[in-house]
Amino acid sequence: MRAIELDAIGKLTAPALIAAFEGWNDAGEAATGAINHLSTAWDTKAIGQVDPEDFYDFQVTRPVMEVTDGQTDRLVWPTTRLSVAQPAGLGRDLVLVHGIEPNMRWRGFSNELVTAFAELNVEIVILLGALLADSPHTRPVPVSAGASDVDLAARLHVEPVDYKGPTGIVGVLQHACESAGIPAVSLWAAVPHYVAQPPSPKATLALLHGVEDILDISLPLSDLPDEARAWERGVDELAEQDSEVADYVRALEEAKDATDLPEASGDAIAREFERYLRRRGDRGEHGGR
């Protein structure tokens, strides 16, 4: 028995896949927040889900009961769901994966997903993650990238990352994609550890900008930039009420500014300008909307 049965959806156009998983890989729910944002912005169609029986410990990741007026509406099992969006004018279809990190059989879980990706003829997999870091909330959210090979990293203009340490399902799934010959890149946003409670709209926005840069497209951001600015102002106000927190943030700012190289700042400005040109081009194509 296959753990994933895909609905018949016909041939997709140059599909790219974006995935995020709740749990260890999702500080501040920034990564799954990006998938939720895109799912809301687009008219998505559910195309399949993982049978959770072999991959989740239901005493650890419990199903959710929904009861209204004393009547049970439904029982929602923890799982990983796939949906597809076919936005007009984007030039490609997007497969969205919103998952929960499994409790067991990670290799089998990853192999099931990779088999589904191959059936969908996915051209590239973008895995989103978020981690807690000594990063000041007042500066741009750092996003690091890990590509499946050197050539892919060069083609996507992502900086290679050196890392040895524990990983979550994002790292395991990326390795499985590489083994199957599916190009894969992971994006990790650094969420300030002193304000880790969800949501983290500024980190979510940074991840979506990373997706835009990799796919060379403009994504529907809606009110997310305003929410990110409001989040930053809210943290500013909290920091002002506690002198120790304010001093700590200033120390982080000084350390961050001291380590940022001028060429890195120049690259960031260039990427922001490229995003601006893409958005201006999109508005022109759609009658200035």
C-alpha positions in Angstrom: 0.0 0.0 0.0 1.3 3.4 -0.9 1.3 6.0 1.9 0.3 8.7 -0.5 -2.3 8.5 -3.2 -2.4 11.5 -5.5 -5.5 12.7 -7.1 -5.6 12.9 -10.9 -4.8 16.5 -11.7 -3.5 16.3 -15.2 -0.1 17.7 -16.5 1.4 20.5 -14.5 3.3 23.3 -16.0 7.0 23.5 -14.9 6.0 22.6 -11.3 8.1 23.9 -8.4 7.4 22.6 -4.9 7.5 24.6 -1.7 7.4 22.7 1.6 7.5 23.4 5.3 7.0 21.2 8.4 5.7 22.0 11.9 8.0 21.2 14.8 11.7 21.4 15.2 12.2 23.0 11.8 9.7 25.8 12.4 10.8 28.4 14.9 8.1 31.0 15.4 6.0 29.1 12.9 7.8 31.2 10.3 8.2 28.4 7.7 4.7 27.0 7.9 3.4 30.6 8.0 4.8 31.0 4.5 2.9 27.9 3.2 -0.3 29.1 5.0 0.1 32.6 3.5 0.4 31.2 -0.1 -2.4 28.8 0.4 -4.7 31.7 1.5 -3.5 34.0 -1.3 -4.1 31.4 -4.1 -7.0 29.1 -5.0 -5.3 25.9 -4.1 -6.6 22.3 -4.7 -5.8 19.5 -2.4 -4.2 16.6 -4.3 -3.1 14.2 -1.6 -1.9 13.5 1.9 0.3 11.0 3.8 -1.5 8.2 5.5 -0.3 9.0 9.1 -0.6 5.5 10.6 3.0 4.5 10.1 4.7 7.8 10.7 3.1 9.6 13.7 2.9 8.7 17.3 -0.6 9.8 18.2 0.2 10.1 21.9 2.9 12.7 21.0 1.2 14.4 18.0 -2.5 13.9 18.9 -5.4 14.1 16.5 -7.7 17.1 16.9 -11.4 16.7 17.6 -13.8 19.5 16.4 -17.1 19.7 18.3 -19.8 22.2 17.7 -22.9 22.5 19.9 -22.2 19.1 21.4 -21.9 17.4 18.0 -18.7 16.0 16.7 -18.0 17.7 13.4 -14.8 15.9 12.4 -11.6 14.3 13.6 -8.4 15.7 12.1 -5.4 13.4 12.0 -1.8 14.8 12.1 -0.4 14.3 8.6 1.4 16.0 5.7 -0.8 17.4 2.9 -0.1 18.4 -0.7 -2.0 21.0 -2.7 -1.5 22.6 -6.0 -1.8 26.3 -7.1 -2.0 27.3 -10.7 -1.7 31.1 -10.6 -2.4 33.0 -13.8 0.6 34.7 -15.3 3.2 33.0 -13.2 4.4 30.8 -15.9 4.5 27.7 -13.7 2.4 25.7 -11.2 3.3 25.5 -7.6 2.9 22.5 -5.4 2.5 23.4 -1.7 3.4 20.9 1.1 2.3 21.6 4.7 3.5 18.9 7.0 4.1 17.9 10.5 7.5 16.4 11.3 6.9 12.7 11.6 7.7 10.9 14.9 9.1 7.7 13.2 10.2 6.1 10.0 11.8 9.2 8.5 13.4 7.4 5.7 10.2 5.7 4.6 8.3 9.0 5.0 10.9 10.9 2.8 10.9 8.2 0.2 7.1 8.3 -0.1 7.2 12.1 -0.6 10.0 11.9 -3.1 8.1 9.3 -5.1 5.1 11.7 -5.2 7.3 14.6 -6.2 8.6 12.5 -9.1 5.1 11.5 -10.2 4.2 15.2 -10.3 7.4 15.9 -12.4 8.5 18.5 -9.9 11.4 20.5 -11.4 12.8 21.9 -8.1 12.0 21.5 -4.4 12.3 24.4 -2.0 12.3 23.4 1.6 11.6 26.2 4.2 12.8 26.2 7.8 13.3 28.6 10.6 15.7 28.4 13.6 16.2 30.5 16.8 19.3 32.7 16.6 21.1 35.6 18.2 19.6 37.9 15.6 18.3 41.4 16.4 14.7 42.0 15.4 15.6 45.4 14.0 17.7 44.2 11.2 16.8 42.2 8.1 16.1 38.6 8.9 19.1 36.5 7.8 18.2 33.7 5.4 20.8 31.0 4.8 20.5 28.5 1.9 21.7 25.0 1.3 21.6 23.6 -2.3 21.7 20.0 -3.3 24.9 20.5 -5.3 27.5 23.1 -6.2 26.2 23.7 -9.7 22.6 24.3 -8.4 23.9 26.7 -5.8 25.8 28.6 -8.5 22.8 28.7 -10.9 20.5 30.0 -8.1 23.1 32.4 -6.8 22.7 31.1 -3.2 25.6 31.2 -0.8 26.7 27.7 0.3 26.5 27.0 4.1 28.9 25.0 6.1 27.2 23.0 8.9 27.7 19.8 10.8 25.1 19.0 13.5 21.6 17.6 14.1 18.9 18.0 11.5 15.2 17.7 11.2 12.9 16.3 8.5 13.9 19.2 6.2 17.5 18.0 6.0 16.5 14.4 5.6 14.0 15.2 2.9 16.5 17.3 1.0 19.0 14.5 1.1 16.3 12.1 -0.2 15.6 14.5 -3.1 19.3 14.7 -3.9 19.5 10.9 -4.0 16.5 10.7 -6.4 18.0 13.4 -8.7 15.5 16.1 -7.9 17.1 19.5 -7.5 16.5 20.8 -3.9 17.4 23.8 -1.9 16.6 24.7 1.7 16.0 28.2 3.0 16.5 28.9 6.8 15.3 32.1 8.4 17.0 33.2 11.7 14.2 34.1 14.2 15.3 36.2 17.2 15.3 33.9 20.1 14.0 36.5 22.6 10.8 36.9 20.6 10.2 33.3 19.4 6.5 33.1 20.0 4.4 32.8 16.8 3.6 34.4 14.5 6.8 35.7 13.0 5.7 37.7 9.9 9.1 39.3 9.4 10.8 35.9 9.1 8.0 34.6 7.0 8.4 37.5 4.6 12.1 36.9 4.4 11.5 33.3 3.4 9.0 34.3 0.7 11.6 36.8 -0.7 14.0 33.9 -0.8 11.6 31.8 -2.8 11.0 34.8 -5.2 14.8 35.0 -5.8 15.2 31.3 -6.5 12.2 31.0 -8.8 12.6 34.5 -10.3 8.9 35.3 -9.7 6.8 37.7 -7.7 4.6 36.1 -5.0 1.4 37.6 -3.6 2.5 39.3 -0.3 -0.8 41.0 0.5 -0.6 42.6 4.0 2.5 40.6 5.1 4.9 43.6 4.8 2.6 45.7 6.9 2.3 42.9 9.4 6.1 42.5 9.6 6.5 46.3 10.3 3.8 46.1 13.0 5.5 43.1 14.5 8.8 45.0 14.7 7.2 48.1 16.2 5.5 45.8 18.8 8.8 44.3 19.8 10.4 47.7 19.9 7.8 48.8 22.4 8.3 45.7 24.6 12.1 46.3 24.6 11.7 49.9 25.6 9.8 48.7 28.7 12.8 46.6 29.9 16.2 48.2 30.0 18.0 44.9 30.1 16.2 43.7 27.0 16.9 47.0 25.3 20.6 46.8 26.2 20.7 43.2 24.9 19.1 44.2 21.6 21.7 47.0 21.1 24.5 44.6 21.7 23.1 42.2 19.1 22.8 45.2 16.7 26.4 46.2 17.2 27.6 42.6 16.7 25.5 42.2 13.6 26.6 45.5 12.0 30.3 44.7 12.8 30.1 41.4 11.0 28.1 42.4 7.9 30.5 42.9 5.0 30.0 45.8 2.6 29.7 43.4 -0.3 27.0 41.4 1.5 25.0 44.6 2.0 25.5 45.4 -1.7 24.1 42.0 -2.7 21.1 42.5 -0.5 20.4 45.9 -2.2 20.8 44.3 -5.6 18.3 41.5 -4.8 15.8 44.0 -3.4 16.1 46.1 -6.6 15.5 42.9 -8.7 12.3 42.2 -6.7 11.1 45.7 -7.3 11.6 45.4 -11.0 9.8 42.1 -11.1 6.8 43.6 -9.2 6.7 46.6 -11.5 6.8 44.3 -14.5 3.9 42.2 -13.1 1.8 45.3 -12.5 2.4 46.4 -16.1 1.4 43.0 -17.5 -1.8 43.1 -15.4 -3.0 46.6 -16.2 -1.3 48.4 -13.3 -3.1 46.4 -10.6 
